């Protein structure tokens, strides 16, 4: 789920509470990276959600608006589907699914993605 876009030192409470209640390896909190692979200035940091935090491109993400016009948007909500895509690219469909805005992954898969694949999803300690 998205960390939030206030530039706070920790993810939003809703994301933290959900991750804590779901248990280890069940929820990923998505932060946003900029085009230089640094944490975007607006992205809430890992802080107290470090155990569940991953970041992917979330600044200037190319998409289309409701009228079908190409545009670029920024926010942690745009990072979450990129992290999901990294899981799908790994070929492990059984461990990746979206429920509302939550991304659920097995902990071992997250570690594998961030250490073995150059997918744009990166573990960030901020």
CNS distance restraints for C-alpha pairs under 8 A (distance, minus, plus):
assign (resid   1 and name CA) (resid  15 and name CA) 6.34 0.50 0.50
assign (resid   1 and name CA) (resid  27 and name CA) 7.36 0.50 0.50
assign (resid   1 and name CA) (resid  28 and name CA) 6.15 0.50 0.50
assign (resid   1 and name CA) (resid  29 and name CA) 4.85 0.50 0.50
assign (resid   1 and name CA) (resid  30 and name CA) 5.70 0.50 0.50
assign (resid   1 and name CA) (resid  77 and name CA) 7.73 0.50 0.50
assign (resid   1 and name CA) (resid  80 and name CA) 6.49 0.50 0.50
assign (resid   1 and name CA) (resid 101 and name CA) 5.43 0.50 0.50
assign (resid   1 and name CA) (resid 102 and name CA) 4.35 0.50 0.50
assign (resid   1 and name CA) (resid 103 and name CA) 5.83 0.50 0.50
assign (resid   2 and name CA) (resid  15 and name CA) 7.05 0.50 0.50
assign (resid   2 and name CA) (resid  29 and name CA) 5.60 0.50 0.50
assign (resid   2 and name CA) (resid  30 and name CA) 4.71 0.50 0.50
assign (resid   2 and name CA) (resid  31 and name CA) 6.52 0.50 0.50
assign (resid   2 and name CA) (resid  76 and name CA) 5.25 0.50 0.50
assign (resid   2 and name CA) (resid  77 and name CA) 5.41 0.50 0.50
assign (resid   2 and name CA) (resid  79 and name CA) 7.66 0.50 0.50
assign (resid   2 and name CA) (resid  80 and name CA) 6.41 0.50 0.50
assign (resid   2 and name CA) (resid 101 and name CA) 7.53 0.50 0.50
assign (resid   2 and name CA) (resid 102 and name CA) 7.89 0.50 0.50
assign (resid   3 and name CA) (resid  10 and name CA) 7.82 0.50 0.50
assign (resid   3 and name CA) (resid  11 and name CA) 4.48 0.50 0.50
assign (resid   3 and name CA) (resid  12 and name CA) 5.83 0.50 0.50
assign (resid   3 and name CA) (resid  15 and name CA) 6.45 0.50 0.50
assign (resid   3 and name CA) (resid  29 and name CA) 5.53 0.50 0.50
assign (resid   3 and name CA) (resid  30 and name CA) 5.37 0.50 0.50
assign (resid   3 and name CA) (resid  31 and name CA) 5.43 0.50 0.50
assign (resid   3 and name CA) (resid  43 and name CA) 7.10 0.50 0.50
assign (resid   3 and name CA) (resid  44 and name CA) 5.63 0.50 0.50
assign (resid   3 and name CA) (resid  45 and name CA) 7.54 0.50 0.50
assign (resid   3 and name CA) (resid  76 and name CA) 6.30 0.50 0.50
assign (resid   4 and name CA) (resid  11 and name CA) 6.05 0.50 0.50
assign (resid   4 and name CA) (resid  12 and name CA) 5.81 0.50 0.50
assign (resid   4 and name CA) (resid  31 and name CA) 7.51 0.50 0.50
assign (resid   4 and name CA) (resid  43 and name CA) 6.15 0.50 0.50
assign (resid   4 and name CA) (resid  44 and name CA) 5.31 0.50 0.50
assign (resid   4 and name CA) (resid  75 and name CA) 7.76 0.50 0.50
assign (resid   4 and name CA) (resid  76 and name CA) 6.11 0.50 0.50
assign (resid   5 and name CA) (resid  42 and name CA) 5.03 0.50 0.50
assign (resid   5 and name CA) (resid  43 and name CA) 4.73 0.50 0.50
assign (resid   5 and name CA) (resid  44 and name CA) 5.72 0.50 0.50
assign (resid   5 and name CA) (resid  75 and name CA) 6.18 0.50 0.50
assign (resid   5 and name CA) (resid  76 and name CA) 6.43 0.50 0.50
assign (resid   6 and name CA) (resid  42 and name CA) 5.49 0.50 0.50
assign (resid   6 and name CA) (resid  43 and name CA) 6.32 0.50 0.50
assign (resid   6 and name CA) (resid  44 and name CA) 5.93 0.50 0.50
assign (resid   7 and name CA) (resid  41 and name CA) 6.05 0.50 0.50
assign (resid   7 and name CA) (resid  42 and name CA) 4.34 0.50 0.50
assign (resid   7 and name CA) (resid  43 and name CA) 4.82 0.50 0.50
assign (resid   7 and name CA) (resid  44 and name CA) 4.42 0.50 0.50
assign (resid   7 and name CA) (resid  45 and name CA) 6.84 0.50 0.50
assign (resid   8 and name CA) (resid  43 and name CA) 7.33 0.50 0.50
assign (resid   8 and name CA) (resid  44 and name CA) 4.61 0.50 0.50
assign (resid   8 and name CA) (resid  45 and name CA) 6.20 0.50 0.50
assign (resid   9 and name CA) (resid  44 and name CA) 5.90 0.50 0.50
assign (resid   9 and name CA) (resid  45 and name CA) 4.85 0.50 0.50
assign (resid   9 and name CA) (resid  46 and name CA) 6.89 0.50 0.50
assign (resid   9 and name CA) (resid  47 and name CA) 5.49 0.50 0.50
assign (resid  10 and name CA) (resid  44 and name CA) 5.71 0.50 0.50
assign (resid  10 and name CA) (resid  45 and name CA) 4.98 0.50 0.50
assign (resid  10 and name CA) (resid  46 and name CA) 5.30 0.50 0.50
assign (resid  10 and name CA) (resid  47 and name CA) 4.24 0.50 0.50
assign (resid  10 and name CA) (resid  48 and name CA) 5.76 0.50 0.50
assign (resid  10 and name CA) (resid  49 and name CA) 6.48 0.50 0.50
assign (resid  11 and name CA) (resid  15 and name CA) 6.42 0.50 0.50
assign (resid  11 and name CA) (resid  16 and name CA) 6.40 0.50 0.50
assign (resid  11 and name CA) (resid  29 and name CA) 7.60 0.50 0.50
assign (resid  11 and name CA) (resid  44 and name CA) 5.29 0.50 0.50
assign (resid  11 and name CA) (resid  45 and name CA) 6.20 0.50 0.50
assign (resid  11 and name CA) (resid  46 and name CA) 6.29 0.50 0.50
assign (resid  11 and name CA) (resid  47 and name CA) 7.07 0.50 0.50
assign (resid  11 and name CA) (resid  48 and name CA) 7.61 0.50 0.50
assign (resid  11 and name CA) (resid  49 and name CA) 6.43 0.50 0.50
assign (resid  12 and name CA) (resid  16 and name CA) 6.44 0.50 0.50
assign (resid  12 and name CA) (resid  44 and name CA) 7.59 0.50 0.50
assign (resid  13 and name CA) (resid  17 and name CA) 5.94 0.50 0.50
assign (resid  14 and name CA) (resid  18 and name CA) 6.09 0.50 0.50
assign (resid  15 and name CA) (resid  19 and name CA) 6.11 0.50 0.50
assign (resid  15 and name CA) (resid  29 and name CA) 6.58 0.50 0.50
assign (resid  16 and name CA) (resid  20 and name CA) 6.10 0.50 0.50
assign (resid  16 and name CA) (resid  29 and name CA) 7.95 0.50 0.50
assign (resid  16 and name CA) (resid  48 and name CA) 7.87 0.50 0.50
assign (resid  16 and name CA) (resid  49 and name CA) 6.06 0.50 0.50
assign (resid  17 and name CA) (resid  21 and name CA) 6.06 0.50 0.50
assign (resid  18 and name CA) (resid  22 and name CA) 5.98 0.50 0.50
assign (resid  18 and name CA) (resid  27 and name CA) 7.68 0.50 0.50
assign (resid  19 and name CA) (resid  23 and name CA) 6.48 0.50 0.50
assign (resid  19 and name CA) (resid  24 and name CA) 7.75 0.50 0.50
assign (resid  19 and name CA) (resid  26 and name CA) 7.18 0.50 0.50
assign (resid  19 and name CA) (resid  27 and name CA) 5.34 0.50 0.50
assign (resid  19 and name CA) (resid  28 and name CA) 7.28 0.50 0.50
assign (resid  19 and name CA) (resid  29 and name CA) 7.63 0.50 0.50
assign (resid  19 and name CA) (resid  52 and name CA) 6.89 0.50 0.50
assign (resid  20 and name CA) (resid  24 and name CA) 7.55 0.50 0.50
assign (resid  22 and name CA) (resid  26 and name CA) 5.88 0.50 0.50
assign (resid  22 and name CA) (resid  27 and name CA) 6.76 0.50 0.50
assign (resid  23 and name CA) (resid  27 and name CA) 7.76 0.50 0.50
assign (resid  24 and name CA) (resid  52 and name CA) 7.90 0.50 0.50
assign (resid  24 and name CA) (resid 107 and name CA) 7.11 0.50 0.50
assign (resid  25 and name CA) (resid  52 and name CA) 7.29 0.50 0.50
assign (resid  25 and name CA) (resid 104 and name CA) 7.88 0.50 0.50
assign (resid  25 and name CA) (resid 105 and name CA) 6.26 0.50 0.50
assign (resid  25 and name CA) (resid 106 and name CA) 5.03 0.50 0.50
assign (resid  25 and name CA) (resid 107 and name CA) 3.94 0.50 0.50
assign (resid  25 and name CA) (resid 108 and name CA) 7.65 0.50 0.50
assign (resid  26 and name CA) (resid 104 and name CA) 5.15 0.50 0.50
assign (resid  26 and name CA) (resid 105 and name CA) 5.42 0.50 0.50
assign (resid  26 and name CA) (resid 106 and name CA) 5.98 0.50 0.50
assign (resid  26 and name CA) (resid 107 and name CA) 7.00 0.50 0.50
assign (resid  27 and name CA) (resid  52 and name CA) 6.43 0.50 0.50
assign (resid  27 and name CA) (resid 102 and name CA) 6.87 0.50 0.50
assign (resid  27 and name CA) (resid 103 and name CA) 5.80 0.50 0.50
assign (resid  27 and name CA) (resid 104 and name CA) 4.69 0.50 0.50
assign (resid  27 and name CA) (resid 105 and name CA) 6.24 0.50 0.50
assign (resid  28 and name CA) (resid  52 and name CA) 4.91 0.50 0.50
assign (resid  28 and name CA) (resid  53 and name CA) 5.78 0.50 0.50
assign (resid  28 and name CA) (resid  54 and name CA) 6.66 0.50 0.50
assign (resid  28 and name CA) (resid 102 and name CA) 7.48 0.50 0.50
assign (resid  28 and name CA) (resid 103 and name CA) 5.75 0.50 0.50
assign (resid  28 and name CA) (resid 104 and name CA) 6.42 0.50 0.50
assign (resid  28 and name CA) (resid 105 and name CA) 7.06 0.50 0.50
assign (resid  29 and name CA) (resid  49 and name CA) 7.52 0.50 0.50
assign (resid  29 and name CA) (resid  52 and name CA) 5.55 0.50 0.50
assign (resid  29 and name CA) (resid  53 and name CA) 4.70 0.50 0.50
assign (resid  29 and name CA) (resid  54 and name CA) 6.26 0.50 0.50
assign (resid  29 and name CA) (resid 103 and name CA) 7.87 0.50 0.50
assign (resid  30 and name CA) (resid  53 and name CA) 6.04 0.50 0.50
assign (resid  30 and name CA) (resid  54 and name CA) 5.32 0.50 0.50
assign (resid  30 and name CA) (resid  55 and name CA) 5.38 0.50 0.50
assign (resid  30 and name CA) (resid  56 and name CA) 7.37 0.50 0.50
assign (resid  30 and name CA) (resid  76 and name CA) 6.17 0.50 0.50
assign (resid  30 and name CA) (resid  77 and name CA) 7.65 0.50 0.50
assign (resid  30 and name CA) (resid  79 and name CA) 6.09 0.50 0.50
assign (resid  30 and name CA) (resid  80 and name CA) 5.40 0.50 0.50
assign (resid  30 and name CA) (resid  83 and name CA) 7.71 0.50 0.50
assign (resid  31 and name CA) (resid  39 and name CA) 7.57 0.50 0.50
assign (resid  31 and name CA) (resid  43 and name CA) 5.83 0.50 0.50
assign (resid  31 and name CA) (resid  44 and name CA) 6.57 0.50 0.50
assign (resid  31 and name CA) (resid  45 and name CA) 6.95 0.50 0.50
assign (resid  31 and name CA) (resid  46 and name CA) 7.64 0.50 0.50
assign (resid  31 and name CA) (resid  53 and name CA) 6.96 0.50 0.50
assign (resid  31 and name CA) (resid  54 and name CA) 6.05 0.50 0.50
assign (resid  31 and name CA) (resid  55 and name CA) 4.29 0.50 0.50
assign (resid  31 and name CA) (resid  56 and name CA) 6.63 0.50 0.50
assign (resid  31 and name CA) (resid  58 and name CA) 7.65 0.50 0.50
assign (resid  31 and name CA) (resid  76 and name CA) 5.34 0.50 0.50
assign (resid  31 and name CA) (resid  79 and name CA) 6.52 0.50 0.50
assign (resid  31 and name CA) (resid  80 and name CA) 7.86 0.50 0.50
assign (resid  32 and name CA) (resid  39 and name CA) 6.03 0.50 0.50
assign (resid  32 and name CA) (resid  40 and name CA) 5.60 0.50 0.50
assign (resid  32 and name CA) (resid  43 and name CA) 5.45 0.50 0.50
assign (resid  32 and name CA) (resid  55 and name CA) 5.25 0.50 0.50
assign (resid  32 and name CA) (resid  56 and name CA) 5.46 0.50 0.50
assign (resid  32 and name CA) (resid  57 and name CA) 5.60 0.50 0.50
assign (resid  32 and name CA) (resid  58 and name CA) 4.35 0.50 0.50
assign (resid  32 and name CA) (resid  59 and name CA) 6.79 0.50 0.50
assign (resid  32 and name CA) (resid  75 and name CA) 6.49 0.50 0.50
assign (resid  32 and name CA) (resid  76 and name CA) 4.93 0.50 0.50
assign (resid  32 and name CA) (resid  78 and name CA) 7.79 0.50 0.50
assign (resid  32 and name CA) (resid  79 and name CA) 5.62 0.50 0.50
assign (resid  33 and name CA) (resid  37 and name CA) 5.55 0.50 0.50
assign (resid  33 and name CA) (resid  38 and name CA) 5.36 0.50 0.50
assign (resid  33 and name CA) (resid  39 and name CA) 4.33 0.50 0.50
assign (resid  33 and name CA) (resid  40 and name CA) 4.78 0.50 0.50
assign (resid  33 and name CA) (resid  43 and name CA) 7.75 0.50 0.50
assign (resid  33 and name CA) (resid  55 and name CA) 6.03 0.50 0.50
assign (resid  33 and name CA) (resid  56 and name CA) 5.31 0.50 0.50
assign (resid  33 and name CA) (resid  57 and name CA) 4.60 0.50 0.50
assign (resid  33 and name CA) (resid  58 and name CA) 5.39 0.50 0.50
assign (resid  33 and name CA) (resid  59 and name CA) 6.44 0.50 0.50
assign (resid  33 and name CA) (resid  79 and name CA) 7.88 0.50 0.50
assign (resid  34 and name CA) (resid  38 and name CA) 5.56 0.50 0.50
assign (resid  34 and name CA) (resid  39 and name CA) 6.02 0.50 0.50
assign (resid  34 and name CA) (resid  40 and name CA) 4.83 0.50 0.50
assign (resid  34 and name CA) (resid  57 and name CA) 5.94 0.50 0.50
assign (resid  34 and name CA) (resid  58 and name CA) 6.34 0.50 0.50
assign (resid  34 and name CA) (resid  59 and name CA) 5.00 0.50 0.50
assign (resid  34 and name CA) (resid  60 and name CA) 7.82 0.50 0.50
assign (resid  35 and name CA) (resid  57 and name CA) 7.00 0.50 0.50
assign (resid  35 and name CA) (resid  59 and name CA) 6.72 0.50 0.50
assign (resid  35 and name CA) (resid  60 and name CA) 7.83 0.50 0.50
assign (resid  37 and name CA) (resid  57 and name CA) 7.53 0.50 0.50
assign (resid  39 and name CA) (resid  43 and name CA) 6.82 0.50 0.50
assign (resid  39 and name CA) (resid  45 and name CA) 7.94 0.50 0.50
assign (resid  39 and name CA) (resid  55 and name CA) 7.60 0.50 0.50
assign (resid  39 and name CA) (resid 124 and name CA) 7.92 0.50 0.50
assign (resid  40 and name CA) (resid  58 and name CA) 7.53 0.50 0.50
assign (resid  40 and name CA) (resid  59 and name CA) 6.88 0.50 0.50
assign (resid  42 and name CA) (resid  75 and name CA) 7.65 0.50 0.50
assign (resid  43 and name CA) (resid  75 and name CA) 7.19 0.50 0.50
assign (resid  43 and name CA) (resid  76 and name CA) 6.49 0.50 0.50
assign (resid  45 and name CA) (resid 126 and name CA) 5.74 0.50 0.50
assign (resid  46 and name CA) (resid  50 and name CA) 4.70 0.50 0.50
assign (resid  46 and name CA) (resid  53 and name CA) 5.75 0.50 0.50
assign (resid  46 and name CA) (resid 124 and name CA) 7.44 0.50 0.50
assign (resid  46 and name CA) (resid 125 and name CA) 6.42 0.50 0.50
assign (resid  46 and name CA) (resid 126 and name CA) 5.58 0.50 0.50
assign (resid  47 and name CA) (resid 126 and name CA) 6.60 0.50 0.50
assign (resid  49 and name CA) (resid  53 and name CA) 6.10 0.50 0.50
assign (resid  50 and name CA) (resid 125 and name CA) 6.76 0.50 0.50
assign (resid  53 and name CA) (resid 123 and name CA) 6.98 0.50 0.50
assign (resid  53 and name CA) (resid 124 and name CA) 7.12 0.50 0.50
assign (resid  54 and name CA) (resid  83 and name CA) 7.89 0.50 0.50
assign (resid  54 and name CA) (resid 121 and name CA) 6.84 0.50 0.50
assign (resid  54 and name CA) (resid 122 and name CA) 5.97 0.50 0.50
assign (resid  54 and name CA) (resid 123 and name CA) 4.80 0.50 0.50
assign (resid  54 and name CA) (resid 124 and name CA) 6.02 0.50 0.50
assign (resid  55 and name CA) (resid  79 and name CA) 6.74 0.50 0.50
assign (resid  55 and name CA) (resid  83 and name CA) 7.63 0.50 0.50
assign (resid  55 and name CA) (resid 121 and name CA) 5.84 0.50 0.50
assign (resid  55 and name CA) (resid 122 and name CA) 5.48 0.50 0.50
assign (resid  55 and name CA) (resid 123 and name CA) 6.22 0.50 0.50
assign (resid  55 and name CA) (resid 124 and name CA) 6.33 0.50 0.50
assign (resid  56 and name CA) (resid  79 and name CA) 5.07 0.50 0.50
assign (resid  56 and name CA) (resid  80 and name CA) 7.55 0.50 0.50
assign (resid  56 and name CA) (resid  82 and name CA) 6.43 0.50 0.50
assign (resid  56 and name CA) (resid  83 and name CA) 6.36 0.50 0.50
assign (resid  56 and name CA) (resid 120 and name CA) 5.62 0.50 0.50
assign (resid  56 and name CA) (resid 121 and name CA) 4.61 0.50 0.50
assign (resid  56 and name CA) (resid 122 and name CA) 6.20 0.50 0.50
assign (resid  57 and name CA) (resid  61 and name CA) 7.15 0.50 0.50
assign (resid  57 and name CA) (resid  78 and name CA) 7.52 0.50 0.50
assign (resid  57 and name CA) (resid  79 and name CA) 5.54 0.50 0.50
assign (resid  57 and name CA) (resid  82 and name CA) 7.28 0.50 0.50
assign (resid  57 and name CA) (resid 120 and name CA) 6.75 0.50 0.50
assign (resid  57 and name CA) (resid 121 and name CA) 7.68 0.50 0.50
assign (resid  58 and name CA) (resid  73 and name CA) 7.95 0.50 0.50
assign (resid  58 and name CA) (resid  74 and name CA) 5.37 0.50 0.50
assign (resid  58 and name CA) (resid  75 and name CA) 5.29 0.50 0.50
assign (resid  58 and name CA) (resid  76 and name CA) 5.64 0.50 0.50
assign (resid  58 and name CA) (resid  77 and name CA) 7.51 0.50 0.50
assign (resid  58 and name CA) (resid  78 and name CA) 5.24 0.50 0.50
assign (resid  58 and name CA) (resid  79 and name CA) 4.76 0.50 0.50
assign (resid  59 and name CA) (resid  73 and name CA) 6.73 0.50 0.50
assign (resid  59 and name CA) (resid  74 and name CA) 4.29 0.50 0.50
assign (resid  59 and name CA) (resid  75 and name CA) 6.36 0.50 0.50
assign (resid  60 and name CA) (resid  72 and name CA) 4.88 0.50 0.50
assign (resid  60 and name CA) (resid  73 and name CA) 5.10 0.50 0.50
assign (resid  60 and name CA) (resid  74 and name CA) 5.13 0.50 0.50
assign (resid  61 and name CA) (resid  72 and name CA) 5.09 0.50 0.50
assign (resid  61 and name CA) (resid  73 and name CA) 5.27 0.50 0.50
assign (resid  61 and name CA) (resid  74 and name CA) 6.09 0.50 0.50
assign (resid  61 and name CA) (resid  78 and name CA) 6.96 0.50 0.50
assign (resid  62 and name CA) (resid  70 and name CA) 7.05 0.50 0.50
assign (resid  62 and name CA) (resid  71 and name CA) 5.79 0.50 0.50
assign (resid  62 and name CA) (resid  72 and name CA) 4.41 0.50 0.50
assign (resid  62 and name CA) (resid  73 and name CA) 6.63 0.50 0.50
assign (resid  63 and name CA) (resid  70 and name CA) 5.77 0.50 0.50
assign (resid  63 and name CA) (resid  71 and name CA) 5.52 0.50 0.50
assign (resid  63 and name CA) (resid  72 and name CA) 5.92 0.50 0.50
assign (resid  63 and name CA) (resid  73 and name CA) 7.27 0.50 0.50
assign (resid  64 and name CA) (resid  68 and name CA) 5.19 0.50 0.50
assign (resid  64 and name CA) (resid  69 and name CA) 5.14 0.50 0.50
assign (resid  64 and name CA) (resid  70 and name CA) 4.34 0.50 0.50
assign (resid  64 and name CA) (resid  71 and name CA) 5.51 0.50 0.50
assign (resid  64 and name CA) (resid  72 and name CA) 7.82 0.50 0.50
assign (resid  65 and name CA) (resid  69 and name CA) 5.44 0.50 0.50
assign (resid  65 and name CA) (resid  70 and name CA) 6.53 0.50 0.50
assign (resid  65 and name CA) (resid  71 and name CA) 6.60 0.50 0.50
assign (resid  73 and name CA) (resid  78 and name CA) 7.77 0.50 0.50
assign (resid  74 and name CA) (resid  78 and name CA) 6.74 0.50 0.50
assign (resid  75 and name CA) (resid  79 and name CA) 7.13 0.50 0.50
assign (resid  76 and name CA) (resid  80 and name CA) 6.67 0.50 0.50
assign (resid  77 and name CA) (resid  81 and name CA) 7.59 0.50 0.50
assign (resid  78 and name CA) (resid  82 and name CA) 7.08 0.50 0.50
assign (resid  79 and name CA) (resid  83 and name CA) 6.40 0.50 0.50
assign (resid  80 and name CA) (resid  84 and name CA) 6.36 0.50 0.50
assign (resid  80 and name CA) (resid 103 and name CA) 7.25 0.50 0.50
assign (resid  81 and name CA) (resid  85 and name CA) 6.07 0.50 0.50
assign (resid  82 and name CA) (resid  86 and name CA) 6.34 0.50 0.50
assign (resid  82 and name CA) (resid 120 and name CA) 7.68 0.50 0.50
assign (resid  82 and name CA) (resid 121 and name CA) 7.27 0.50 0.50
assign (resid  83 and name CA) (resid  87 and name CA) 6.63 0.50 0.50
assign (resid  83 and name CA) (resid 120 and name CA) 7.85 0.50 0.50
assign (resid  83 and name CA) (resid 121 and name CA) 5.63 0.50 0.50
assign (resid  84 and name CA) (resid  88 and name CA) 6.39 0.50 0.50
assign (resid  84 and name CA) (resid  96 and name CA) 6.79 0.50 0.50
assign (resid  84 and name CA) (resid  97 and name CA) 7.63 0.50 0.50
assign (resid  84 and name CA) (resid 103 and name CA) 6.94 0.50 0.50
assign (resid  85 and name CA) (resid  89 and name CA) 5.95 0.50 0.50
assign (resid  86 and name CA) (resid  90 and name CA) 6.31 0.50 0.50
assign (resid  86 and name CA) (resid 113 and name CA) 7.29 0.50 0.50
assign (resid  86 and name CA) (resid 119 and name CA) 5.74 0.50 0.50
assign (resid  86 and name CA) (resid 120 and name CA) 7.60 0.50 0.50
assign (resid  86 and name CA) (resid 121 and name CA) 6.71 0.50 0.50
assign (resid  87 and name CA) (resid  91 and name CA) 6.88 0.50 0.50
assign (resid  87 and name CA) (resid  92 and name CA) 6.47 0.50 0.50
assign (resid  87 and name CA) (resid  93 and name CA) 7.40 0.50 0.50
assign (resid  87 and name CA) (resid  96 and name CA) 6.31 0.50 0.50
assign (resid  87 and name CA) (resid 109 and name CA) 7.83 0.50 0.50
assign (resid  87 and name CA) (resid 113 and name CA) 7.26 0.50 0.50
assign (resid  88 and name CA) (resid  92 and name CA) 5.99 0.50 0.50
assign (resid  88 and name CA) (resid  93 and name CA) 5.73 0.50 0.50
assign (resid  88 and name CA) (resid  96 and name CA) 6.91 0.50 0.50
assign (resid  90 and name CA) (resid 113 and name CA) 7.55 0.50 0.50
assign (resid  92 and name CA) (resid  96 and name CA) 6.94 0.50 0.50
assign (resid  93 and name CA) (resid  97 and name CA) 7.63 0.50 0.50
assign (resid  95 and name CA) (resid 104 and name CA) 7.41 0.50 0.50
assign (resid  95 and name CA) (resid 105 and name CA) 5.66 0.50 0.50
assign (resid  95 and name CA) (resid 106 and name CA) 6.38 0.50 0.50
assign (resid  96 and name CA) (resid 103 and name CA) 7.23 0.50 0.50
assign (resid  96 and name CA) (resid 104 and name CA) 6.12 0.50 0.50
assign (resid  96 and name CA) (resid 105 and name CA) 5.70 0.50 0.50
assign (resid  97 and name CA) (resid 103 and name CA) 6.32 0.50 0.50
assign (resid  97 and name CA) (resid 104 and name CA) 6.15 0.50 0.50
assign (resid  97 and name CA) (resid 105 and name CA) 7.82 0.50 0.50
assign (resid  98 and name CA) (resid 102 and name CA) 5.69 0.50 0.50
assign (resid  98 and name CA) (resid 103 and name CA) 5.24 0.50 0.50
assign (resid  98 and name CA) (resid 104 and name CA) 6.86 0.50 0.50
assign (resid  99 and name CA) (resid 103 and name CA) 6.84 0.50 0.50
assign (resid  99 and name CA) (resid 104 and name CA) 7.92 0.50 0.50
assign (resid 105 and name CA) (resid 109 and name CA) 6.82 0.50 0.50
assign (resid 105 and name CA) (resid 110 and name CA) 6.83 0.50 0.50
assign (resid 106 and name CA) (resid 110 and name CA) 6.66 0.50 0.50
assign (resid 107 and name CA) (resid 111 and name CA) 6.47 0.50 0.50
assign (resid 108 and name CA) (resid 112 and name CA) 6.12 0.50 0.50
assign (resid 109 and name CA) (resid 113 and name CA) 6.06 0.50 0.50
assign (resid 110 and name CA) (resid 114 and name CA) 6.26 0.50 0.50
assign (resid 111 and name CA) (resid 115 and name CA) 6.15 0.50 0.50
assign (resid 112 and name CA) (resid 116 and name CA) 5.64 0.50 0.50
assign (resid 112 and name CA) (resid 117 and name CA) 7.63 0.50 0.50
assign (resid 113 and name CA) (resid 117 and name CA) 5.39 0.50 0.50
assign (resid 113 and name CA) (resid 119 and name CA) 7.80 0.50 0.50
assign (resid 113 and name CA) (resid 121 and name CA) 7.54 0.50 0.50
assign (resid 114 and name CA) (resid 118 and name CA) 7.69 0.50 0.50
assign (resid 114 and name CA) (resid 121 and name CA) 6.44 0.50 0.50
assign (resid 114 and name CA) (resid 122 and name CA) 5.41 0.50 0.50
assign (resid 114 and name CA) (resid 123 and name CA) 6.05 0.50 0.50
